[in-house]
Amino acid sequence: MVIEGLDGAGKRTLANGLTKALADEGATVTSGAFPRYGVDVHADLVRDALHGRLGDLTGSVHGMSVLYALDRRDAADDIRADLDKYDVVLLDRYVASNAAYGAARLHQDARGEFVEWVRALEIDRFELPVPDLHLLLRVPTHVAADRAARREQAELERARDLYESDGGLQERCAAVYEGLATDGWLAPWLVIDGASQVNFASLVRQLTGNEM
């Protein structure tokens, strides 16, 4: 199961709350997040590029997307092992993030050629596990931006990167996410209102009807 949404949407908070709620219901749960900074060299290259430390690499949408994809490819065996071991594997960002942000940077929508290129790369070529369900945490872009700014002030090591600071990109990315959810891209999508308090017990009840 994958949590998707804009930078500052509250994905980490949702992941933590949902992990506890599922565990309280007796499910075995493990969680992870992408990019895996400090774990995989491709993720660390992503971070360097997003903070302007790799020259003009950031300007290449496909180049950046390959780095994101290689980080997940390196984690694929661990994900498969976790799927065998746990009832629920909960990931903060996955393939849809690559599709949404890349398409938004290219001013394409959810049915554009870039989204299909990501699917062909990560699912067909790299053979990454297909998620059972996406949770789209929907928030207005200004709310997400305010949260990201507050996080930056509270966590000194968490300065916003080039993507997080680009308001126009975030707005276009939100539109791509909505299109992916409408189309049920790769797997079913459940949209969650991230602007209000999430009732985790109710959310777990909703999820019982989905394959987790």
Number of C-alpha atoms within 10 A of each C-alpha: 22 25 26 25 27 26 17 20 26 20 23 16 11 19 19 12 16 20 21 16 19 20 15 11 11 10 14 14 19 17 16 16 17 17 21 18 15 10 11 15 15 22 21 18 19 25 19 16 19 19 16 14 13 13 10 9 17 20 12 12 17 17 13 19 22 18 19 24 25 18 23 26 19 15 16 16 13 11 21 13 10 17 17 10 13 12 16 20 22 25 21 20 22 23 25 23 22 24 25 29 24 24 26 25 17 14 13 19 22 23 14 14 12 21 25 13 14 24 20 13 18 22 17 11 11 16 13 22 16 14 18 15 20 25 21 24 20 20 20 15 21 14 14 23 21 13 16 22 18 12 16 14 13 11 10 8 9 12 16 17 14 14 16 18 15 12 14 13 21 25 15 21 27 22 17 27 27 20 16 24 21 14 14 14 17 17 14 17 22 16 16 17 13 19 14 8 7 15 11 16 15 10 14 15 12 11 14 9 8 12 11 15
